[in-house]
Amino acid sequence: MAQLLRQLERICGDDHVVTHPHALRTYESDGLLQYHVTPRIAVLPGTADEVREVVVACHGAGVPWVARGAGSGLSGGALPVEEGVLIVLTRLHRLLEVDLANQRVVVEPGVTNVAVSHAVAPTHFFPPDPSSQIVCSIGGNVAENSGGAHCFKYGFTTNYVTGLEVVLPDGGVVELGGKAVDLPGYDLVGAFVGSEGTLGVATKIVLRVIPRPEAVRTLVAFFDHTSEAGQTVSDIVGAGLVPGALEMMGRLSIEAAEGAVHAGYPPDAGAALIVELDGSGAECDARFDEVVSLCEQGGATGVRIAADDAERELIWKARKAAFAAIGRISPPARGARADRRALA
Ligand SMILES: Cc1cc2nc3c(=O)[nH]c(=O)nc-3n(C[C@H](O)[C@H](O)[C@H](O)COP(=O)(O)OP(=O)(O)OC[C@H]3O[C@@H](n4cnc5c(N)ncnc54)[C@H](O)[C@@H]3O)c2cc1C
């Protein structure tokens, strides 16, 4: 292990190799906080070539490694292996190419999800939008095949990855997809997306972005019970409507989110259903009234329609903050309780 450590320091520089137990605690869990394992070493390469050299060094030493993006995953995919190396990809955060004429963006894996939509705004956007999009990385999105509010209509990450550069576990580098023509053979990009870091490290990712719809109309309907909101979802879909986004929140998430972002949701609501139609202006106008009627028929106690972009953002802010806001009303994790006792 001492020899591997020296190799990693030579490849990435001393500042980017973490071995102090306190510093390593940053990396002992991802979003699945029930599990924590302290790696022996966390290494933060700064280029694709450094990633390759790190993997080659680990392979040569027979030491297992795990890739990590922003560490927001909820499946434990970035959980380190004890006595192993954690390869942290946050320093690979360059947007390599923005080619709007061809609806194509090339990024390094540490670029955040939201940075892609920012880079192609205002004309285009990147539809997969996990609620963690401010922090989560495109490399993590690829490995988890992440989705978000827009996936009902637009699909998941897998529908937007057209090419990958991957460092394989033995240090070999392969390019998958990315061809202008659809070549025969296995869908290796499709196999890699959602493979949770088990097939290699993505060091370059080619993404498809799409034009922003001409119009967007958003409402949030409040119900006494989640069952009514759920039935309204079925009614909307059954009526042949395909909302750009359709999201439900229960009483507890409304309470937590409202405490955090003050979006004006009634604190006593049993459920909230956000419905967003997008497309041509005429299509949105024609079908929006239908959505309002379906919510009212479904038992909505109130329907709030976003008057402008600011109100639309506020409505969404509550939903996007909900997961993190649950932390405000949850008991502290076991480790945190112990830490607090030690500090008392
Ligand atoms: C508050 C909150 C809200 C969330 N909302 C959503 C949501 O709406 N939808 C959703 O789908 N998920 C959601 N998630 C889960 C999580 O944010 C996503 O899975 C996200 O894609 C993980 O990205 P990350 O950069 O944090 O990856 P990490 O957690 O660091 O890693 C996740 C997996 O990706 C692998 N990996 C990371 N980078 C690479 C790479 N370059 N090459 C190969 N493998 C790699 C890791 O080994 C691991 O298996 C949420 C999480 C939180 C905490």
The ligand as a Gaussian input file, in Angstrom:
#p B3LYP/6-31G(d) Opt

LIG

0 1
 C      -31.503000      15.377000      -2.120000
 C      -31.347000      14.323000      -3.176000
 C      -32.249000      14.281000      -4.227000
 C      -32.115000      13.311000      -5.230000
 N      -33.005000      13.304000      -6.268000
 C      -32.875000      12.393000      -7.242000
 C      -33.810000      12.365000      -8.326000
 O      -34.748000      13.151000      -8.396000
 N      -33.624000      11.434000      -9.299000
 C      -32.574000      10.535000      -9.257000
 O      -32.446000       9.725000     -10.183000
 N      -31.683000      10.560000      -8.246000
 C      -31.809000      11.447000      -7.250000
 N      -30.897000      11.465000      -6.219000
 C      -29.795000      10.486000      -6.218000
 C      -28.450000      11.019000      -6.794000
 O      -28.348000      12.406000      -6.701000
 C      -28.275000      10.591000      -8.244000
 O      -28.197000       9.192000      -8.313000
 C      -27.017000      11.196000      -8.899000
 O      -26.980000      10.819000     -10.251000
 C      -25.715000      10.752000      -8.235000
 O      -24.681000      11.557000      -8.746000
 P      -23.327000      11.778000      -7.917000
 O      -22.408000      12.600000      -8.736000
 O      -23.620000      12.269000      -6.585000
 O      -22.804000      10.282000      -7.892000
 P      -22.160000       9.450000      -6.672000
 O      -23.128000       9.295000      -5.571000
 O      -20.836000       9.998000      -6.344000
 O      -21.952000       8.048000      -7.381000
 C      -23.086000       7.323000      -7.812000
 C      -22.604000       6.106000      -8.617000
 O      -21.957000       6.566000      -9.779000
 C      -20.650000       5.989000      -9.894000
 N      -19.856000       6.999000     -10.589000
 C      -19.701000       8.298000     -10.270000
 N      -18.955000       8.922000     -11.202000
 C      -18.641000       7.985000     -12.138000
 C      -17.901000       7.996000     -13.347000
 N      -17.346000       9.114000     -13.811000
 N      -17.791000       6.842000     -14.034000
 C      -18.362000       5.697000     -13.586000
 N      -19.081000       5.614000     -12.459000
 C      -19.212000       6.753000     -11.748000
 C      -20.243000       5.677000      -8.460000
 O      -19.287000       4.639000      -8.423000
 C      -21.584000       5.248000      -7.888000
 O      -21.836000       3.905000      -8.207000
 C      -31.040000      12.385000      -5.177000
 C      -30.132000      12.440000      -4.111000
 C      -30.289000      13.384000      -3.126000
 C      -29.300000      13.403000      -1.989000

